[in-house]
Amino acid sequence: MRDTRDTTEAQAEQRRHNLINVVFHRADADTAVAWAHLMLTSNAGGSPTVITTGFYAFTLRHAGSE
């Protein structure tokens, strides 16, 4: 199994995970659920290029005073 640090060190270009169109699906006092579209870009070759797109669903939870 390959260590993810090896993969990151081998990448010559910079990649960016751009979360766009973030929508809060539901929320209460302790938890919020958000959805977002992913646009993964790379600067390989000197100009930004979209590598892939995707979808994220994530949960935010209130923890203590944070």
Buried (B, 14 or more C-beta within 10 A) or exposed (E): EEEEEEEEEEEEEEEEEEEEEEEEEEEEEEEBBBBBBBBBBBEBEEEBEEEEEEEEEEEEEEEEEE
